[in-house]
């Protein structure tokens, strides 16, 4: 196997990371490998045993520079001055055939200096959940980390449920730079490291940015686009801490994430989000809050602190309007409007209100618009027909409403109950449900597997999702 590493983060000061190798495992076995992503990364593949050895952490590919990254972060609003990769090792970076630089990281590869008494491992369930959901997000057109490989370790790890099969995910991202990466140096007063990091982030992700405030402006725009894109497909991240907020604008850390079935603005799945801080409808506000924390870090780079605070405040205060504009663009497309007007917000919110009152399925209700089956998604048919009439009046004469809706409304999402069924089967040694999900979710806007579009029965509803740490 050949991986064309071209490492840059390892050339930053050693205060940014800890160099160490993954912890070897007893019996690595390749469960899944993403051939198309490997081709994009220009990885020359070999036999499954060699892939399992490398992505199980038992051998270090030539050219790798393994390290665990340092960062801090606000977790549910409380600042933790040192987090870091507690169970992940960055093997290195490659420049893909598309010219984009990406990280290759092992997740669940053993303890690091940042493990905070944890075992540094992952069990099979969360590894396969992240594999499926991250690849589904990519297929939906949403910026995301991706899954290159899943390897079982042949070892058991211990969680609240008892002994569980161990596994390692190989994750790929345009970088693993987070808001928390900036926070750790800002909080320590290490201004030179903060400056080095800022210049590195600009060069790697936003080369047109002319300085820290331009970087802030670019990250705000990327996050506004990302979060509203999440919401347009009913996605709830579940743990939007600043250490899970990327500078690149990619979705990262699929822990207690979930896609909604029945719509509700305050829907929460994460078992650790007891106050609903990261509920579905709260996500735009949290994105602004996270950007305020990035701004707080970046202003330390300026001699004229007051002027920097004023400019940063202006940038962050502009973000809610940016989120509103992105939200309207996304949701207007879901009802066939490619050029939304201000009044369309009320029309969309009225539909969402009907869905919430009726407990209508978010994905299927939008997908059915324009068909007779749409009214069957609602129990209050009269209220829906009243809305439907106003909607028909709005889109009358508009071109290409059906193609616009088809492109904005997926037929398939990775539904929670299907993921849980897949995990249960995989633990028992049956990977067929995993493979079925991967095939279907690769083309989410095409109705390829109608059975997977069905919402859960009352007995199949998954009320909570878990991190797996």
C-alpha positions in Angstrom: 0.0 0.0 0.0 1.2 3.5 -0.9 -0.2 6.7 0.6 1.3 9.9 -0.9 1.8 11.8 2.4 2.5 15.5 2.2 2.5 16.6 5.8 2.2 20.2 6.9 0.7 20.2 10.4 3.6 18.2 11.7 5.9 21.1 10.7 4.2 23.5 13.1 5.7 24.0 16.5 5.6 20.9 18.7 3.4 22.8 21.2 0.6 22.2 18.8 0.5 18.4 19.2 2.1 15.3 20.8 4.0 12.9 18.5 3.0 9.3 19.2 2.1 6.1 17.3 -1.3 4.3 17.5 -1.6 1.5 20.1 -1.4 -1.9 18.3 -4.4 -4.2 18.5 -4.6 -8.0 18.7 -6.5 -9.0 15.5 -7.2 -6.2 13.0 -9.8 -7.1 10.4 -11.0 -4.9 7.6 -14.8 -4.4 7.8 -15.2 -1.7 5.2 -13.1 0.3 2.8 -14.0 3.3 0.7 -12.5 2.5 -2.7 -13.7 5.7 -4.3 -12.3 7.9 -1.6 -9.0 6.0 -1.7 -8.8 6.8 -5.4 -9.5 10.4 -4.7 -6.6 10.4 -2.2 -4.4 8.6 -4.7 -3.9 5.7 -2.3 -2.6 2.6 -4.0 -4.4 -0.3 -2.4 -3.2 -3.8 -1.6 -4.7 -6.8 0.1 -7.3 -6.5 2.9 -4.9 -7.8 5.5 -2.4 -5.0 4.7 -5.2 -2.4 4.8 -6.4 -3.8 8.2 -2.9 -3.7 9.6 -2.3 -0.1 8.6 -5.7 1.3 9.5 -5.9 -0.8 12.6 -2.7 1.0 13.8 -0.4 -2.0 13.8 1.9 -0.6 11.2 2.8 3.0 10.2 2.6 3.7 6.5 5.8 5.1 5.0 5.7 8.9 5.1 3.2 9.2 7.9 3.9 11.6 10.8 1.6 10.3 13.5 0.5 12.8 16.2 -2.4 13.8 18.5 -3.6 17.4 18.1 -4.0 19.8 21.0 -7.1 21.9 21.4 -9.5 23.3 24.0 -13.2 24.0 23.8 -16.4 25.1 25.4 -18.5 21.9 26.1 -22.1 22.7 26.7 -21.1 26.3 27.4 -18.4 25.5 30.0 -14.8 26.1 29.0 -12.3 23.2 29.2 -8.8 24.6 28.9 -7.3 21.4 27.4 -9.0 18.7 25.4 -7.1 17.4 22.4 -7.3 14.2 20.5 -8.0 11.8 23.3 -8.6 8.8 21.1 -7.3 9.8 17.7 -4.1 9.9 15.8 -3.5 12.1 12.7 -1.4 9.9 10.4 -0.7 12.7 8.0 -2.0 14.6 5.0 -2.4 13.9 1.3 -3.1 16.1 -1.6 -5.8 14.4 -3.6 -6.2 14.0 -7.3 -8.5 17.0 -7.1 -5.7 19.2 -5.7 -7.3 19.4 -2.2 -5.2 18.7 0.9 -6.8 16.4 3.4 -6.0 14.8 6.8 -6.1 11.0 7.3 -6.8 10.3 11.0 -7.4 7.1 13.0 -10.2 7.4 15.5 -10.2 4.9 18.4 -6.5 4.2 18.1 -5.6 4.1 21.8 -4.7 6.6 24.6 -2.9 9.8 24.1 -1.6 12.5 26.4 -5.1 14.1 26.1 -7.2 11.1 27.0 -8.1 12.3 30.4 -8.2 8.8 32.0 -10.1 7.4 29.0 -9.1 4.2 27.2 -8.6 5.9 23.8 -10.7 3.3 22.1 -14.0 3.1 20.2 -16.5 0.3 20.0 -18.0 -1.0 16.8 -21.4 0.8 17.0 -20.2 4.4 16.9 -17.6 3.6 14.3 -20.2 2.2 11.9 -22.6 5.0 12.8 -20.0 7.6 11.8 -19.0 5.7 8.7 -22.6 5.5 7.5 -23.7 9.0 8.5 -20.6 10.9 7.3 -20.8 9.2 3.9 -24.5 9.9 3.7 -23.8 13.6 4.5 -21.3 13.7 1.7 -23.8 12.2 -0.7 -26.4 14.8 0.4 -23.9 17.4 -0.7 -23.2 18.7 2.8 -19.5 19.4 3.7 -18.3 16.6 6.0 -15.5 14.5 7.2 -15.5 11.2 5.4 -14.9 7.6 6.2 -12.0 5.7 4.5 -12.0 2.5 6.5 -13.5 0.6 9.4 -11.4 -2.0 11.2 -12.4 -4.4 14.0 -9.7 -4.8 16.6 -10.4 -8.3 17.9 -10.5 -6.8 21.4 -13.3 -5.9 23.8 -13.7 -2.5 25.3 -15.8 -1.5 28.3 -18.6 0.9 28.3 -21.7 1.3 30.5 -23.4 -1.5 28.6 -20.5 -3.9 29.4 -18.0 -5.5 27.1 -18.3 -4.4 23.5 -16.4 -5.2 20.3 -13.6 -2.7 19.6 -13.1 -0.9 16.2 -11.2 1.9 14.6 -12.5 4.4 12.1 -10.2 6.1 9.5 -11.5 9.6 9.1 -10.7 12.0 6.3 -11.1 15.8 6.6 -9.9 18.9 4.8 -8.3 19.6 8.2 -9.1 19.0 11.9 -8.6 22.6 12.9 -11.4 23.6 15.3 -12.5 26.8 17.1 -11.0 25.1 20.1 -7.6 24.9 18.4 -7.6 28.7 18.5 -9.0 28.9 22.0 -6.2 26.9 23.6 -3.5 29.3 22.6 -5.6 32.4 23.2 -6.5 31.2 26.7 -2.9 30.6 27.5 -1.8 33.9 26.1 0.5 32.3 23.5 0.0 35.0 20.9 2.8 33.8 18.7 1.4 30.3 18.4 -2.0 31.9 17.8 -0.5 33.9 15.0 1.2 30.9 13.5 -2.1 28.9 13.6 -4.1 31.8 12.1 -1.7 32.1 9.2 -1.7 28.3 8.7 -5.5 28.3 8.6 -5.7 31.1 6.1 -3.1 29.5 3.8 -4.8 26.1 4.0 -8.5 27.0 3.8 -9.0 30.7 2.9 -6.0 31.9 0.9 -7.9 35.0 -0.3 -8.3 36.2 3.3 -6.1 39.1 4.1 -5.8 38.7 7.9 -7.6 37.4 11.1 -10.8 39.4 10.6 -11.1 38.1 7.0 -10.6 34.6 8.4 -13.4 35.2 10.9 -15.7 36.5 8.2 -15.0 33.4 6.0 -15.5 30.9 8.8 -18.8 32.6 9.8 -20.0 32.3 6.2 -19.0 28.6 6.0 -20.7 27.8 9.3 -23.8 29.6 8.3 -24.1 27.6 5.1 -23.3 24.4 6.9 -25.8 24.7 9.7 -28.7 25.7 7.5 -27.8 22.9 5.1 -28.0 20.5 8.1 -31.4 21.9 9.0 -32.8 21.5 5.5 -32.4 17.7 5.8 -33.5 17.5 9.4 -30.1 16.8 10.9 -29.3 17.5 14.5 -25.6 17.4 15.4 -26.2 17.0 19.1 -22.9 18.2 20.4 -22.0 21.6 18.9 -19.2 22.3 21.3 -16.5 24.7 20.0 -14.1 21.7 19.8 -16.5 20.2 17.3 -16.8 23.3 15.1 -14.3 23.2 12.2 -12.6 26.1 10.6 -13.1 24.5 7.2 -16.9 24.4 7.6 -17.1 20.6 7.5 -19.3 18.5 9.8 -17.2 16.7 12.3 -17.7 14.3 15.2 -20.8 12.2 14.6 -21.4 11.2 18.1 -25.0 11.6 19.4 -26.1 12.9 16.0 -29.5 12.1 14.5 -31.9 12.8 11.6 -35.4 13.7 12.6 -38.3 11.6 11.7 -41.4 13.4 13.0 -40.7 17.2 12.9 -40.3 19.3 15.9 -38.3 22.5 16.3 -37.1 21.5 19.8 -36.2 18.0 18.9 -33.2 16.6 20.9 -31.7 13.1 20.6 -28.4 13.5 22.4 -28.5 11.7 25.7 -26.1 14.3 27.2 -28.0 17.3 26.0 -30.5 17.4 28.9 -31.2 21.1 28.6 -31.7 21.1 24.8 -28.8 23.5 24.2 -28.2 21.8 20.8 -31.8 21.1 19.8 -32.7 21.3 16.1 -34.0 24.8 16.2 -31.2 26.1 18.5 -28.4 25.2 16.0 -28.2 28.6 14.3 -27.9 30.5 17.6 -25.2 28.1 18.7 -23.3 28.6 15.5 -23.3 32.4 16.2 -22.1 31.7 19.8 -19.3 29.5 18.5 -18.2 32.2 16.1 -18.1 34.7 19.0 -15.7 32.4 20.8 -13.5 32.3 17.7 -13.7 36.1 17.5 -12.7 36.4 21.1 -9.5 34.4 20.4 -8.6 36.3 17.2 -8.8 39.8 18.7 -5.7 38.9 20.8 -3.6 39.2 17.6 -4.2 43.0 17.4 -2.3 45.8 19.2 -5.4 48.0 18.9 -7.7 45.7 20.8 -10.6 48.0 20.9 -10.7 48.4 17.2 -10.4 44.7 16.7 -13.2 44.0 19.1 -15.4 46.5 17.2 -14.7 44.8 13.9 -15.1 41.3 15.2 -18.4 42.3 16.9 -19.7 43.7 13.6 -18.8 40.4 11.8 -20.4 38.2 14.4 -23.5 40.4 14.7 -24.0 40.1 10.9 -24.2 36.3 11.1 -27.8 35.9 12.2 -28.9 37.7 9.0 -26.6 35.5 7.0 -28.1 32.4 8.6 -31.6 33.7 7.9 -30.7 34.2 4.2 -29.2 30.8 3.9 -32.1 29.2 5.7 -34.6 30.8 3.4 -32.6 29.8 0.3 -32.5 26.2 1.5 -36.1 25.9 2.6 -37.6 27.8 -0.3 -35.9 25.3 -2.6 -37.7 22.5 -0.7 -41.0 24.0 -1.8 -39.9 24.6 -5.3 -38.8 28.3 -5.1 -35.4 29.0 -6.5 -35.5 32.7 -6.0 -37.2 33.3 -2.7 -38.8 36.5 -1.5 -39.1 37.8 2.0 -42.7 36.7 2.4 -41.8 33.1 1.6 -40.5 32.7 5.2 -44.1 32.9 6.5 -45.3 30.3 4.0 -42.5 27.9 4.9 -42.9 28.4 8.7 -46.7 27.7 8.3 -45.9 24.3 6.7 -43.4 23.5 9.4 -46.0 24.4 12.0 -48.5 22.0 10.5 -45.8 19.3 10.4 -45.0 19.9 14.1 -48.6 19.9 15.2 -49.3 16.7 13.3 -46.0 15.0 14.0 -45.5 14.6 10.3 -42.3 13.0 8.9 -39.9 15.8 7.9 -38.2 14.0 5.0 -41.3 12.3 3.5 -43.5 15.4 3.8 -41.2 17.5 1.8 -40.4 14.8 -0.7 -44.2 14.2 -1.3 -45.0 17.9 -2.1 -46.5 18.2 -5.5 -48.0 14.7 -5.3 -51.3 13.5 -4.1 -49.6 11.6 -1.4 -48.5 14.8 0.3 -51.9 15.2 2.1 -51.6 11.7 3.5 -48.6 12.9 5.6 -50.9 15.1 7.7 -53.8 14.2 10.0 -55.3 17.7 9.7 -56.1 17.4 6.0 -58.1 20.6 5.9 -55.3 22.7 7.3 -52.9 21.2 4.9 -55.2 21.8 1.9 -55.5 25.4 3.0 -51.7 25.8 3.0 -51.5 23.9 -0.2 -53.7 26.4 -2.0 -51.6 29.3 -0.8 -48.5 27.4 -2.0 -49.9 26.7 -5.4 -50.7 30.4 -5.8 -47.2 31.3 -4.9 -45.5 28.9 -7.3 -47.9 29.4 -10.2 -46.0 30.3 -13.3 -42.6 29.5 -11.7 -40.4 27.4 -13.9 -38.9 24.0 -12.9 -40.5 23.8 -9.5 -40.4 20.0 -9.5 -36.7 19.7 -10.4 -35.9 22.3 -7.7 -37.8 20.3 -5.1 -36.3 17.0 -6.2 -32.8 18.4 -5.8 -33.6 19.8 -2.4 -35.6 17.0 -0.8 -33.8 13.6 -0.3 -35.8 10.4 -0.6 -33.5 8.7 1.9 -31.7 9.7 5.1 -29.9 7.4 7.6 -32.8 7.0 9.9 -32.0 6.3 13.5 -33.8 3.0 13.8 -32.1 1.6 10.7 -28.7 2.6 12.1 -29.5 0.8 15.3 -30.6 -2.3 13.5 -27.4 -2.2 11.4 -25.3 -1.9 14.5 -27.1 -4.8 16.2 -26.6 -7.0 13.1 -22.9 -6.0 12.8 -22.2 -6.9 16.4 -23.6 -10.3 15.7 -21.3 -10.6 12.7 -23.8 -9.7 9.9 -22.6 -6.7 7.8 -25.4 -7.0 5.2 -27.5 -4.2 6.7 -24.5 -1.9 6.7 -23.8 -2.7 3.1 -27.5 -2.2 2.2 -27.5 1.3 3.9 -24.3 2.3 2.2 -25.6 1.3 -1.3 -28.9 3.1 -0.8 -27.5 6.3 0.8 -24.9 6.8 -1.9 -27.8 8.2 -4.0 -30.1 9.8 -1.5 -32.1 11.8 -4.0 -33.1 8.7 -5.9 -35.8 6.4 -4.6 -33.7 3.2 -4.8 -34.9 1.3 -1.7 -38.4 2.4 -0.7 -38.4 0.3 2.4 -35.6 2.5 3.9 -37.7 5.6 3.5 -40.3 4.4 5.9 -40.3 6.2 9.3 -40.0 3.9 12.4 -43.0 2.1 13.9 -43.9 3.0 17.5 -41.7 0.1 18.6 -38.7 1.1 16.5 -38.5 4.8 17.6 -35.0 5.6 18.9 -35.6 8.2 21.7 -31.9 9.0 22.4 -28.5 8.7 20.8 -25.1 8.3 22.6 -21.5 9.4 22.1 -19.9 6.0 22.5 -17.0 7.4 24.6 
